Amino acid sequence: DGGITQSPKYLFRKEGQNVTLSCEQNLNHDAMYWYRQDPGQGLRLIYYSQIVNDFQKGDIAEGYSVSREKKESFPLTVTSAQKNPTAFYLCASSIDGNYNEQFFGPGTRLTVL
Amino acid sequence: SQQGEEDPQALSIQEGENATMNCSYKTSINNLQWYRQNSGRGLVHLILIRSNEREKHSGRLRVTLDTSKKSSSLLITASRAADTASYFCATWDTGRRALTFGSGTRLQVQP
């Protein structure tokens, strides 16, 4: 069953804590992306990776970090430096970084307590 | 940055009617894509139109692209209650290696 998965579905964080959101794909895609979505808004790009061991900052990278050690995995860490982390986080992948459609995971809803 | 702006922000129609959503963007693009999002879910790709194409069809969907006006429209014909969702346009800007999404149109189809 091919696809892109995210875990957990819901995540609660205390102020000052770092949390890591998981994103895994078995589509053999080279490119992976992280977006943030606030209520009633569109998606904003946090980080993206076009190939293993390489990634670039998106439009709102401050307070976030990523790694891309394996082709199928692109975890996102929300650090304590992110002052307003409550949002819906979406991971996506595409076959490569060349203007193709993106496939999205189901999302993780992060709430800061 | 949010390049695309959808219009209207919200649309409510009756089942069987057509729904039209518009998207405007600011820079040169390689292609424009439309995605659908059901409440609380991930996005699903609907259709991609390249910058050298003017119109594209997929089932009940019709997309147009006018690069001179930097605008696109998505038409859903004979809408169904199951079409209720948010619809986003997204552009692949030339020189930028990621999609830029608009703010979306929330479509409500009344049965």
Chai-1 contact restraints between the chains, C-beta under 6 A:
chainA,res_idxA,chainB,res_idxB,connection_type,confidence,min_distance_angstrom,max_distance_angstrom,comment,restraint_id
A,G42,B,Q2,contact,1.0,0.0,6.0,A-B,restraint_1
A,G42,B,F88,contact,1.0,0.0,6.0,A-B,restraint_2
A,G42,B,F101,contact,1.0,0.0,6.0,A-B,restraint_3
A,G42,B,G102,contact,1.0,0.0,6.0,A-B,restraint_4
A,G42,B,S103,contact,1.0,0.0,6.0,A-B,restraint_5
A,G42,B,G104,contact,1.0,0.0,6.0,A-B,restraint_6
A,L43,B,F101,contact,1.0,0.0,6.0,A-B,restraint_7
A,L45,B,A98,contact,1.0,0.0,6.0,A-B,restraint_8
A,Y48,B,A98,contact,1.0,0.0,6.0,A-B,restraint_9
A,D59,B,S1,contact,1.0,0.0,6.0,A-B,restraint_10
A,L90,B,G42,contact,1.0,0.0,6.0,A-B,restraint_11
A,G97,B,R97,contact,1.0,0.0,6.0,A-B,restraint_12
A,Y99,B,N30,contact,1.0,0.0,6.0,A-B,restraint_13
A,Y99,B,N31,contact,1.0,0.0,6.0,A-B,restraint_14
A,Y99,B,W92,contact,1.0,0.0,6.0,A-B,restraint_15
A,E101,B,H45,contact,1.0,0.0,6.0,A-B,restraint_16
A,E101,B,L48,contact,1.0,0.0,6.0,A-B,restraint_17
A,F104,B,G42,contact,1.0,0.0,6.0,A-B,restraint_18
A,F104,B,L43,contact,1.0,0.0,6.0,A-B,restraint_19
A,G105,B,G42,contact,1.0,0.0,6.0,A-B,restraint_20
A,P106,B,G42,contact,1.0,0.0,6.0,A-B,restraint_21
A,G107,B,G42,contact,1.0,0.0,6.0,A-B,restraint_22
